[in-house]
């Protein structure tokens, strides 16, 4: 008989240097490098633990535009020997005035026309740039030609894949993947995106597809809740703080859970967080429940007592 392993754990954050990144990641992270720009934080399970998750949670920091690029769908990825394609969604955490992203093309192009636009640099005018502001959501289906402009901080949820084909890199002289990029791309405008769905005063579905569901939870100060994470579930704190079972989490921190009841007590300033999970069967109808499961407060009291005892022991050394 297969045994299900129940899990709630703090996600491990890894900071990656990028030429288009920034130096100061506050208030989202105290990590980074004093002299090298950091562009991404990847949230992972603890190194060497268990099966690889289906999803990857990131935070992006941009001072310059990223490359104009495209991610393949599953079919094209498999055809060229990659594990899977990459559909992703962006939640705008911060945006400078007039910050923009590019999504799709302004008009349909033939493969030859797209190649010509890449070669002469006019692809920069051919992509459809749009202004974005904090709390905007942008879905980027696989095959969509896209870019992210400078001056943005973005939380990203995606299929767990790093399959990226660069078409144009704003003179940075990194490797391009023009042949694969054109073959994988949808060479036209993107379809209109569906609006978010307000499920309740405390829950909003931001994006939903076969790969993932992205939600935003807004929980009042001191309120108690639980989430049934039958699927792999990621939580990322945008504002406020919370006690999640025995873990205290605050802005910029993330949790991973699976096959577990996630008990949450919102902090004194409330909790606003993103929640993401695989979307093969669509949004979970009863994902968020008011009031904790039995034993939550007892568990928290025991954890607090243990923590206090540990601090007393350290002080006695």
N, C-alpha and C positions, 0 to 999 in steps of 0.2 A: 504494500500500500504506500502511495506517495504521501509524504508528510509536507504540509504547507508551512513555510517559515514566515512568521509574522514579524513585521519590521516597522519601527519608527526610529529614524536617525537624523542627526544634523548632517546636511550635505557638506561635502568637502569642497572648498572654493580654490580654484587654480587660476592665477592671473597670467595672461598671455600678452607679451609685448607685440605691438603692431605699429607700422610706420604712420598710420592715420589716427593713432590713439591720443591719450592725454596723460599728463603727469599726475594730477591730484584726483583720486577717485572718491574722495569724501563727498557726501556722507554714506556712500554705498559700500565703501571698503577702506580699510586703513592700510591695505597692502599696496603693491606697486613698487616702482623704482624711481628714485629721485632724479635720475638723468635720462631714463628711457621711457618713451610713451607706452602706456598700457592700453590695449584696445578691447580686451575681452576678459570676462570672468566666466569660467565654466564651472557649473555645480555638478559634482560627481558623488557617487557613493564612496565610502571609504575604500582606499586602494586594496585591490585583491579580494574584494568581498562579493560572493554570490554571482548570479547571472547578470549579464549586461542589460541595463534598462532599455526600453524601446524609445524613450524620449531623451532629449538633451535640453537643459535649461541654461541660458547664458544671459549676461548683461554686456552690452556693447557701449563703448565710449568713443565718440568721433570728434576729431578736430579738423579733419579733411574728408572729402568723399571717399567711400570705399570704391573698389573697382566696379565697373559695369559688368555684371556677371549673370549666370543662369545656373540653376541646379536641375539635374535630370530627374525625371520621374522614375518609378521603380523599374519599368520595362526597359528604358534606355540604360539605366545603371546596370541592370543584370546583363544586358547585351554586351557591355564593355567591361564586364568583370568586376563591377563594384557591388557592394553588399546590398544597398538600397538607395532609393532616391531621397529627395529632401523637399518636403513642404514645410513651411515655417510661418509663424505669426509674430508680429512685433507689437509690443505695448510701449507707447512713448512715455518714458519716465520724466524726461527733461528735454527742453528744446530751446535753443537760442531763437531770437526773432528772425523770422523768414527761413528757418531751417526747413529742409525739404528731403523727401525721398523720391526715388524714381520707381515706377511700377508699370511694366509693359511699355509698348511703343505708342507713339501718337497716331500712327496709321499702319496698315498692314504692308509688309515688305516681302519681296521674294528673297530666296536665299542669296541670290547674286547681289541684290540691292543691300541686304544686311551686311554682306561681306564688304561691299564697297564703303558703307558707312563706318564700319569698324576700321578699315584701312586708312580712310582719310580723317578720322576723328569726329565726323559729323554725327556719330552715334550719340554723342552727348546731347545734341539737340533733338534727336529722334526718339529718345526715351521720354516718357510722360512724367515730368517732375510735378510734385504737389507739395503744398505747405502742410506741415503737421504741427500739432501742439500737444502738451502733456495730456495724457489719458486717451489719446487717439489709439485706435487699433488698426493694424494693416495685416491682411492675410496675403501671403506670398505663395501661391500654388507652385509646385514643381513645374519647370518649363517657362516660368515668367522671367523675362529679362528685367533686372532691377539694380538699384544702387541705393546706398544710404549717404546722405550729404553730411557735411560737418556740423558741429554744434548740437549733437544729439546724444542722449542716453536712452537706451532701449533695452527692455527685457524681451528676450526671444525664447520661444518654445519651438522645437523642431523635431522632425524625425532624426534619430541618432545616426547621422551621416555627415561626413565632411566633403561630400561630392560637390565641388564647385568648379565651374568652367569660367575663367576670366576672359572677357571679350576686349576690354579696354581698361587701362590702369592709370590714367592721368599722368603719364610720364614717369612712373615709379620703376619701370624696367623689370618688374617681376615677370615670371613666366606667364604667357597667355595660352589659352586652350580654344582657339578660334574654331577649328574644325568641329570639335565636340560640342562647343557652345552653340554654334549655328544649328547643328543637327538636333540638339536637345531642346531648342527654344521654340516657344510659341511666338511667331513673328508678327504680332499684332497687338492691339489694345487689350487690356484685361476686362473681364466682365465686371459689372457693378457688384460691389461687395454687400453681403447681407448685413443689416443692422444688428446690433447686439440685442439680446432678449432679456428683459427684466423679469426674473422669476419671482422675486420678492424684494422687500426693502433692503435685504441683506445679501442678495445673490443675483449676479448678472452673468449670462453666458455671452462671452465676447466673440468666440469663434468656435466652430464645430465642423469637423470633417472626419473621414474614415481613419485618419492618422492620430488626431488628438482633439481634445476639447479643452478650451481655455476659458476660465471663469475668473470673475473678480468677486471677492467677499468683503463686505463692509460690516464689521461687528462692533456694536456699541461698547463703551468702556465698562469693564467688569462683567460683561455678559458671558454666559456659559453655553458651549455648543459641542457637538461632535460630528465627525465626518466618517462615513463608512468607506474605507479605501479598499474595496474588493480588487480594484485594479491598481497598478502602479500609480502613485499620486505624488506630485511635487507641489510644495507651497513656497511662495516667495513673498517676503514682507516688503510692502511699498511704504506704508506709514504705520506708526504706532508700534505695539509690541504685544506679546501674548505668552502665556505658559501653556505649552503643548505637552500634556502628561508631565514628565519631569524636566522638560527642556524649556529654557527661557529663550525666546527668539525676538529679534528686533530688526529695524530697517536694514535691508541689504542682506539678510540671512535667509537661508532656505532649508527646508526639510524634505526628506524622502520617506514615504510610507507605502506599505503594501500588505494586503490581507490583515488589516488592523483597524480598530476603532480609534480615531484620532480625537482625543478630548482636548478642547481649547477653552481657555479662559482669557478673554481680551484684557489688555493692560489698561492702565489709568487714562490713556489717551485713545483707547479703542484700538482696533486692528483693521487695516486694509491690506489685503494680500491677493496675489494671483494664485490660482489653483489650476493644475493641468494634469490630465490623465489620458491614456489611449482612448481613441474615439471609435473603435470598430463597431460598437453597438449604440453610438450616439451618447448624448448627455445623460448622466445618471439622474433619474427623476427625483429621488429623495436623497440627494447628495449631502445636504447640510441640514442638521437637526438642532433645534433649540434644546438647551439643558444637556448636561453631560451624562454619559453612561454611569451607572452605579459604581461607586468606589473611586471616582476621579478625585474628589477632595481628600479622601483618605490617602490615596496614592501620593498626591501632591504634598500633604502634610508630612508623610513619611520621608519623601525626598528632601523636603526643606529641613527636617530634623537631621537627616543624614549629612546634608551639606553643612549645617551649622556645627555639627559634631566634628566634621572634617576640618573646618576653619579653626575651631578651638584646639584641635590636635596640632595643627600647623603652628598656631601661636605659642603653644607650649614648648616647641622645639628650641 
